[in-house]
Amino acid sequence: MRKDEPEVSHGRLRREPDGKPPATSLDLASSLGPTTAPAKGKDPSGPPVIGVFDSGFGGLTVLRSLLARIPSAHYVYLGDTARLPYGAKSQATIARYAVESARFLEQRGCQYLVIACNTATALALDEIRLAVRIPVLGVIEPGSQAVSRALQDAGGDVLVLATSATVQSHAYREACQQMGLRAFELACPLLVPLVEEGWTDHEVTRAVLRIYLSQALAICRPRAVLLGCTHYPLIAGAIEAMLRELGSDALVIDSAKATAEAAEATLGVWSAAHAAEIKGSFECFATDSVEKFQRLGSLFLGQPIANVHLLDLGG
């Protein structure tokens, strides 16, 4: 380790059977060396380094929106793909995993952290904020605020589509209540595997959406439908089309876009000042299967991912 690199207490280099590190592997300590990202604290007026964390690929839709909103920043994305799905884990385990990832991103030089994982936001946001010294933004509050703005603070019912783990946490329901909104939460467990299969415009996906939305509309008449999973922006058009087919004129609100808007509101002064002079960049880390991350990640991000670093955060 070079003298200018901070010491770390976790993270290991993955090695092949012959003892040599694979070309795509990156040890936590060595990953803290020089990078294309501006060094933290080196130039306060320079481009920010924004960390984006998710348990897998879905958070890349948040990164996609961030790249559009704050195009000149440098982004460090971490997908904890070795330990997903988070929804099947206990709250304590989810918090431990999320804190480890957040600390890595802080040590990488990130100055602002976006938790692009609904489950981690719902179950571990407080623990993450206590564990790092940088500002942390989750996806749930921005999504709920976006609904309130879209409905012009007039109140009304909101349908939240999410995974089973997020629904069971009732985090969106509580956030919407704070905005004066009544939320109906619907778990849609079949949608994530359909999206990851690439069936974003497929007869099977439309049939599944028809079943889910018919069930929801039988018990509520929402003025807005909030996409409470970062996979769902890829089928936002299909969701809106099915709502219209079923006779609903509800607005579809993308929590990934709402989160990027919230980040822009915080960093917007810098972004406006530097957008024309600095080209942004991003780098990706995954804790398992970099090939799968590149393949699926490109679908979520909407552009090719040239390289993914393999990171071992432990068990």
Beta strands, then each sheet from edge to edge (+ up, - down):
strand 1: 49-54
strand 2: 74-79
strand 3: 112-115
strand 4: 136-137
strand 5: 156-162
strand 6: 181-187
strand 7: 224-227
strand 8: 251-254
strand 9: 281-286
strand 10: 308-310
sheet 1: 4+ 3+ 1+ 2+ 9+ 10+
sheet 2: 6+ 5+ 7+ 8+
end
